[in-house]
């Protein structure tokens, strides 16, 4: 049964032919109730008009009144462009009453056609919702959906806004200040924007989605109730507008107490699916009255609609929702390693690192790429797992066998290492590429020789993939399972698992397909998946990190799954959202754009240190607490969609 109920009188506000200024559309309304009157401020679009020599359909902000919150009268223009920074339109208002004044935030357009630099937040001050006392440009950067909390938070005025709305990825962020006049202080906002990541409210679950502030936050006994817009698969051809709800902590609204994991509303009714812009529901106003939550939203950028739900039902739904997604914490000083032009073997890129912990030191074995596109392996050492203390000026592993050598001028070599320690031996799995078909190879080295840096003592590499078959992303379990050695590898698009009696492959020449883990259509890992690093044995099962590629944007992201401790072919938990994704410039742009790709990790005092390649160009690091990840995967409310 749907959580929200559409009002039978929908749309509650439609365009009016008799008013030229709102003849085309009225939408994205914000509501505030004073005494027995509900005031609705809304975006209105009418006939074309000429501005600065251009014919445009100008957006202005209208005003209407109602005694029941459903039937609105006295419709009139309220905020129209008067300043240069808003001359091409005033859009999408949000209203808050505080300290005896109404603060109406809106999106101001200073150019046409509008572009990100000209789309900013502005505010108008009104003592009575009839007259405008003053107005100001607020943000010097691209933003929308700004609103003010109706009371101070921890002794400070607080605002919420969507930054970089037209420069995705957009974020919802929090701002706090001592005086309301700070709202239009450009120096405050320049400093605030320079530290934008510190202000983010982490409502977005994946970077391929879009998010925007909806209605002004509402104070409840449980926290600040936020109704907001969430657009699934924003960069795809089938984006879905959703209305969602979250509860933020009273004293620190950056912390999410709970949220409704399913959409409260998606476009289904005719007035939401057909209009100026089809298939849109966009919330911009909300009221709580006598235990009833009323949400005003735009339908298809054409009309204003109303949906309601008992507040108690919304709270109950939040309490039943899945826990907040866990995310890795990236090292603040990333990247750890960058290419070295003076070293020909790693002049183009260093990436996709394996890792092993020996005598409390972290050894990072990373893939190198020469300016001739030959892959090999280098080594860096960290005493604390976070900072690089030594980086060798020589390769520790390079192409030796015919199956990993190719023609000059073409890519070939030893790619994407994974290291597993069993007893006193290190086993190296990697992709051997001869320029034609990538296949898995295995080599080994005693720990003592590794520490002595006797690189010539690596065992002769052996191909363990079937002939003629592309096979990558291989790793070895750190101990036997049911008396057998267990391998993961990838036969595209799946992760496959196989077992062998010995590591010399004397009885079984090549890896086979004992078990298969599939991509999940419509999820972040819907195109193809692959193992990233050797699994971690826990009392809950085998914890495995894997990468997935999205059908929406084809970015490489990291997730986690848990295998049954008794049957490693059985997946018992799988992260519904990625735990690491490309966001920083050195993850978004490089030899291959939009990639985070680990090949190794170490476990120190309950903390997992993950080492990954950024955009196939640099080496980076991140951490996540083992118990936090296991708790999230095993929470009974975490979605259990394990396979197609």
NORURGI-V352298 format. One record per residue. N is the residue number from 1. PSI is psi as a letter, one per 20 degrees, with the letter a starting at -180 (none if undefined). Layout:
# NORURGI-V352298
N PSI
N PSI
This chain:
# NORURGI-V352298
1 p
2 q
3 g
4 q
5 p
6 p
7 p
8 i
9 j
10 q
11 q
12 i
13 p
14 r
15 q
16 p
17 h
18 i
19 o
20 h
21 i
22 k
23 h
24 g
25 q
26 p
27 r
28 m
29 q
30 q
31 q
32 p
33 p
34 p
35 c
36 j
37 p
38 p
39 p
40 o
41 p
42 r
43 p
44 q
45 p
46 b
47 q
48 q
49 r
50 p
51 p
52 l
53 j
54 q
55 o
56 q
57 o
58 p
59 p
60 r
61 p
62 r
63 q
64 r
65 q
66 q
67 i
68 j
69 j
70 g
71 o
72 p
73 a
74 l
75 p
76 q
77 q
78 g
79 o
80 q
81 p
82 i
83 q
84 h
85 j
86 j
87 i
88 j
89 q
90 o
91 q
92 m
93 q
94 p
95 p
96 p
97 p
98 q
99 l
100 j
101 q
102 p
103 o
104 o
105 q
106 r
107 p
108 p
109 p
110 i
111 r
112 p
113 q
114 p
115 r
116 g
117 h
118 j
119 o
120 r
121 q
122 r
123 q
124 q
125 p
126 p
127 i
128 j
129 k
130 g
131 q
132 o
133 g
134 r
135 q
136 q
137 p
138 f
139 p
140 j
141 r
142 p
143 r
144 r
145 k
146 q
147 r
148 p
149 q
150 i
151 r
152 q
153 o
154 l
155 j
156 q
157 q
158 q
159 q
160 q
161 r
162 o
163 q
164 k
165 h
166 j
167 m
168 q
169 p
170 q
171 q
172 p
173 r
174 q
175 q
176 q
177 r
178 h
179 q
180 h
181 h
182 h
183 h
184 k
185 o
186 h
187 h
188 g
189 h
190 g
191 g
192 g
193 h
194 h
195 k
196 g
197 h
198 i
199 i
200 p
201 o
202 m
203 h
204 p
205 h
206 q
207 i
208 i
209 r
210 q
211 q
212 q
213 p
214 d
215 q
216 q
217 q
218 p
219 p
220 r
221 i
222 i
223 a
224 o
225 p
226 p
227 p
228 r
229 p
230 p
231 o
232 q
233 l
234 h
235 j
236 a
237 i
238 l
239 q
240 o
241 p
242 q
243 p
244 r
245 q
246 q
247 p
248 q
249 q
250 g
251 i
252 n
253 i
254 i
255 p
256 o
257 g
258 r
259 r
260 o
261 h
262 q
263 p
264 h
265 p
266 r
267 o
268 h
269 q
270 h
271 i
272 h
273 h
274 p
275 b
276 g
277 o
278 q
279 l
280 p
281 p
282 o
283 p
284 i
285 q
286 q
287 q
288 p
289 o
290 l
291 j
292 p
293 p
294 p
295 p
296 p
297 q
298 p
299 o
300 k
301 k
302 h
303 r
304 p
305 r
306 p
307 q
308 q
309 q
310 p
311 h
312 h
313 h
314 g
315 g
316 h
317 h
318 g
319 h
320 i
321 r
322 q
323 r
324 p
325 q
326 q
327 q
328 q
329 o
330 q
331 p
332 h
333 j
334 q
335 q
336 h
337 p
338 r
339 q
340 o
341 h
342 i
343 o
344 h
345 i
346 k
347 h
348 g
349 q
350 p
351 r
352 m
353 p
354 r
355 q
356 q
357 o
358 p
359 l
360 j
361 q
362 p
363 p
364 o
365 o
366 q
367 p
368 q
369 p
370 r
371 i
372 j
373 k
374 p
375 p
376 a
377 p
378 r
379 p
380 q
381 p
382 p
383 h
384 i
385 i
386 g
387 q
388 p
389 h
390 q
391 p
392 q
393 k
394 r
395 q
396 i
397 p
398 r
399 p
400 h
401 q
402 h
403 j
404 k
405 q
406 a
407 q
408 p
409 i
410 q
411 p
412 r
413 b
414 o
415 q
416 m
417 q
418 p
419 p
420 p
421 p
422 o
423 c
424 k
425 q
426 p
427 p
428 o
429 p
430 r
431 o
432 p
433 p
434 j
435 i
436 f
437 p
438 p
439 r
440 q
441 q
442 q
443 r
444 r
445 p
446 q
447 h
448 g
449 h
450 g
451 h
452 i
453 l
454 m
455 h
456 i
457 j
458 p
459 q
460 p
461 q
462 p
463 p
464 j
465 q
466 q
467 q
468 j
469 p
470 p
471 p
472 a
473 l
474 q
475 r
476 p
477 q
478 i
479 r
480 q
481 p
482 k
483 j
484 q
485 p
486 p
487 q
488 q
489 r
490 o
491 o
492 p
493 j
494 q
495 p
496 q
497 q
498 r
499 q
500 q
501 h
502 r
503 j
504 i
505 l
506 h
507 h
508 o
509 h
510 q
511 q
512 a
513 n
514 g
515 q
516 p
517 p
518 q
519 r
520 o
521 q
522 i
523 r
524 i
525 l
526 i
527 g
528 q
529 r
530 q
531 q
532 h
533 r
534 q
535 q
536 p
537 p
538 r
539 i
540 i
541 a
542 o
543 p
544 p
545 p
546 q
547 q
548 q
549 p
550 q
551 h
552 g
553 i
554 k
555 q
556 p
557 r
558 p
559 a
560 q
561 r
562 p
563 q
564 p
565 h
566 h
567 n
568 i
569 i
570 p
571 p
572 i
573 q
574 p
575 p
576 h
577 q
578 q
579 i
580 p
581 q
582 p
583 g
584 q
585 h
586 i
587 h
588 h
589 p
590 b
591 g
592 o
593 q
594 l
595 p
596 p
597 n
598 q
599 j
600 r
601 r
602 q
603 o
604 o
605 l
606 i
607 p
608 p
609 o
610 p
611 p
612 q
613 p
614 o
615 k
616 k
617 h
618 r
619 p
620 r
621 q
622 r
623 q
624 p
625 p
626 g
627 h
628 g
629 g
630 g
631 g
632 g
633 h
634 i
635 p
636 i
637 i
638 p
639 p
640 k
641 n
642 h
643 q
644 none
